[in-house]
């Protein structure tokens, strides 16, 4: 069996590794660091557990479905956007903010915290860029389906003689629109 590259599987593996490192950082370093405030020592493991739970319960199965069971490219794109947005909003964004606040307060104080910060920054930036591009793609496709130009092309083809008339004859033509005041 030949393995082939699939973006959904890459995202699945990346977030799995980030989740493991987040848990190691949360329960190995953040819980025992006396320099952190008590709110940070409580919030950081909670956010990390939320991230791993979202990954295991929702985003992981959705990414596997996108990799192996999606019927069309549109469905694959929609599933990837759903999983990526849930991971980014509920995991990457809060963990990045927490890591950034810890970095601003104390700098890099341990190796797991430094690795977590760098991986979280990469995940945050790439996740934001991919979600922005995917969101634009979804919006463009929706607008294209909603405002398709087929009617305009059909209208042009039916009235091409009108469009090919000289400008003077086009402007002198009487309007066929009946106004309410005229009737």
N, C-alpha and C positions, 0 to 999 in steps of 0.2 A: 504494500500500500504506500503510495507516494503522498507525502504531506505537501500541501500547497499553502501559500501565504493567504491569510484572510484577515482583513482589518478587525473584524469582531473578535477573533481569537487573540490578536495582538493586544487589544484593549482589555480583554478578559485577563490575560496573563499579567499585564502591566498593573492593573488595579488589584489583582491578587497579591502581587509582591508589595505594592504600596500599602495594602491592608495589613499584611503581616508586619511590616516595618512600623506602621502606625501603632499596632498593638504592642509591639516590643518597646517602642518609645513611650507609649502611654503608661504601661504597667511596670516597665523596668526602670525608666528614668524619671518620668514626670511625677509618679506617685511618691518617690523617695527623695526628690530634690527639695531641700529646705529653703532654697532661694525663691521658689515660686510661691505665689499667693495661694491660699487655701481654695479660692474660687477656681484658679487655673488648675490646681491639682485634682479638682472634682470634674471640671468641665472637659478637660482634654481627654481623659479616658472615656467619658460619655460620648463625646463627638467621635472618637475612634471606634467605639462599639457600634454607634449608629451607622458609620461608614461601612464597617464590615457586615453588619446586618443587611443594609441595603444592597451591598454587593452580593451576598449569598442568597437572599430571598428574592430580590427583584431583578437587579441588573444582570447578574450572572446567567440565570435562565433565559432572559430576553436576548442576551448576546449569543448564547448557544443556539437559540432558535434562529437568530439572524444569520448565524454561520452555516447552519445545516438544514433548516426547515423552511426558510423563506422562499416564497414562490416567485416573486418578481423583484427586480432591483429597487422598485419604489417601496415595497414592503421591507426589504432589507434596510434601506435608508431610514425608513420610519422607525423600525425597531432599534437601530443603532442610535438614532437621535433620542429616543425615549430612554434607553439605558444610559447613554452618555449624559443626558441632562439630569437624570435622577442622581447619578454619581457625582456630577459636578456641583449641583445645587446643595445636596444633602451631605456631601463628603469633602470634596476638594476645596470648595469655598470656605466652609467653617474651619477646616484643618489648616488651610493656608493662612487664614486670618489669625488663628491661635498661634501657629508657628512664627508668623511675622511679628506678632506682639511679643512673644518670648524672645525672639532674636533682637528686637529693638530694646527690650529691657535688659537683657543679659548677654547678648551675643551668642556665639557657639560655646556652650559649656560642656558638651560631651559629644562623643563620636556618633552615637545613635541619633541625637538631636540634630546634628549637622547633616547627616545622611537623610533624615526625615525631611528637614527643611529644603534641601536641594531637590529631592525627589518630588516633594509636594509642590514646589515652585514649577518644576517641569510639567507635572501633571496639571496644575492649575492653568498654566499658559497654553499648553497644547489643547487641553480640554476646552478652554474658552475659545481658542481659534477654530477648532473643529466644530463646536456647537454654533458659533457665529456663522460659519460657512454653511453648515447643514441647515440652520434656521433660514438663512437667505435662500438656499436652494428650495426648501419647502415653500417659502413665501412666493418665490418666483413661479414654481410649478402651480401653486394655487391660483395666482393671478393669471397665469397663462390659460389654465382651464376655465377660469371664470370669465375672462375677457379675451377670448380667442379672436384672432383676426380673420377667421374664415368668413364671417359675415361681410367684413370690409372688402375682402377679395371678391366675393360673390357679387356684391353691390357694384364694384368697379367693373367686373366682367360684363354685367348686364347693362351698365350705363356707359360703356367705353366710348360710344359715339358722342355722348354728351361731354365727356372729358376731353375729347379730341377736337371739339369745336374751337374756333378762334375766341380769344378772350372777349372781344366786343360782343359777339353774338351770345356768349354765355351770360354776360351781365345785363343785356337788353331783354333777356328772356323773362317773361312774366312769372310771377310766383304762383304756384299751384296750391299754396297753403291758404285755407280760408280762416280768417280770424273771427273771433266771437263777435266783434263789433260790426263786421261786414254782413253777418247773416241775420 
